[in-house]
Amino acid sequence: MDNADVLKGIKVMIIDDSNTIRKSAEIFLRSSGCEVFLAEDGFEAMSKIVDNQPDIIFIDIVMPRLDGYQACMLIKKNPVYQSIPVIMLSSKDGLFDKAKGRIAGADDYLTKPFTAEGLLSIIRKYAL
């Protein structure tokens, strides 16, 4: 990939309870030069956000314990992390989900299954 240098060193966090989604995102992103941090749910994500200070966060809406909306609100309420772009991931491309994501403070929305290009274009838009 010729654009690997552009995204080199960008720290991306993927929060999703699906191992398949986490792994495929990790493969796309690592091959583009990104540093990738993975979490299975919002609770696990919170400590990893503190430890790793990601440049952008992708978060699944439907997860056990702490869903994507709740986790997004926690991130956006914290003055230290509120400037980090949060992108909601959902298998539904519904207006209701997008609106609810905006209310929670999400910066954007990506429908699953996503492509490598879809993922990378959002990273270029928000993290560069």
Secondary structure by P-SEA (a helix, b strand, c coil): cccccccccbbbbbbcccaaaaaaaaaaaaaaccbbbbbccaaaaaaaaaaccccbbbbbcccccccaaaaaaaaaacccccccbbbbbcccccaaaaaaaaaacccccccccccaaaaaaaaaaccc
